[in-house]
Amino acid sequence: MIRNFEYRLPRITTGFRVEFKVNGDILRGLCRDFTEAGIRAELDGAVVVGSVGTVILRYASRVLEVEAQVAYLERHQTGLVFLDRTGHDRDEALQLMTLLAK
């Protein structure tokens, strides 16, 4: 049986603060991995797979605020995928990745 190759975007291991605004609540936590497509975070509250909210990432002088959906829950970590990103949002995510990689 031949398996299809599944390309994964480059990930950068991080440890900065993140907020996730969902259903009127603000969950705070740590961003553990960052890609241009989303993040893996440890949040201080419970979320449900499929929930949509706003992720706010702050690193150095950069702030990235983008709509995201909960893609998975694994142990104490939450996978959030960025949604409906404009060209500006993609550029901001790439600039943040470049800053993190230094």
C-alpha positions in Angstrom: 0.0 0.0 0.0 1.4 3.4 -1.0 0.7 6.4 1.3 0.3 9.9 0.0 2.9 12.3 1.0 1.4 15.0 3.3 3.4 18.2 3.3 3.6 20.0 6.6 4.4 23.7 6.9 7.6 24.6 8.7 7.0 24.9 12.5 8.8 27.2 14.9 8.9 26.2 18.6 7.8 29.2 20.7 6.8 30.0 24.2 5.1 33.4 24.1 1.7 34.5 25.4 -1.4 34.1 23.4 -5.1 35.0 23.8 -8.1 33.3 22.2 -11.4 35.1 22.3 -14.2 32.7 21.9 -17.9 32.7 22.8 -17.5 35.9 24.8 -14.6 34.5 26.9 -10.9 35.3 26.7 -8.6 32.3 27.2 -5.0 33.0 27.9 -2.0 30.7 27.5 1.2 30.0 25.8 1.9 29.5 22.1 4.0 26.4 21.7 4.4 26.0 17.9 3.7 28.6 15.2 3.3 28.1 11.4 1.9 30.4 8.8 -1.3 28.3 8.9 -1.9 28.2 12.7 -0.6 27.6 16.2 -0.5 24.9 18.9 -1.2 26.4 22.3 -1.7 25.6 26.0 -4.8 27.5 27.0 -6.2 28.2 30.6 -9.7 27.1 29.7 -11.7 24.5 27.8 -12.7 24.8 24.1 -14.5 22.6 21.7 -13.2 21.3 18.4 -14.8 23.4 15.6 -15.2 26.6 17.8 -14.2 29.8 16.0 -12.7 32.9 17.7 -10.0 35.4 17.5 -6.3 34.6 18.2 -4.1 37.4 19.4 -0.4 36.8 19.3 2.1 39.4 20.8 5.8 39.0 20.3 8.3 41.9 20.6 6.6 44.9 19.0 4.4 42.7 16.7 0.7 41.9 17.2 -1.1 39.4 15.0 -4.9 39.2 15.4 -6.6 36.7 13.2 -9.8 34.6 13.2 -9.0 30.9 14.0 -10.8 27.6 14.5 -10.1 24.9 17.0 -8.8 22.0 14.9 -7.8 19.5 17.6 -7.4 19.0 21.3 -4.5 16.8 22.4 -3.6 16.4 26.1 -3.3 19.9 27.4 -2.8 21.5 24.0 -5.1 23.1 21.4 -4.5 23.3 17.7 -5.8 26.5 16.1 -5.9 27.0 12.4 -6.1 30.5 10.9 -9.2 31.2 8.8 -10.1 33.6 6.0 -6.8 35.2 5.9 -6.2 38.2 3.7 -2.9 38.8 2.0 -2.1 41.3 4.8 -2.7 38.6 7.5 -0.5 36.1 5.6 2.2 38.7 5.3 2.0 39.5 9.0 2.2 35.7 9.9 5.3 35.3 7.7 6.9 38.4 9.2 6.3 37.0 12.7 7.7 33.6 11.6 10.8 35.3 10.3 11.2 37.3 13.6 10.8 34.1 15.6 13.3 32.2 13.5 16.1 34.6 14.4 
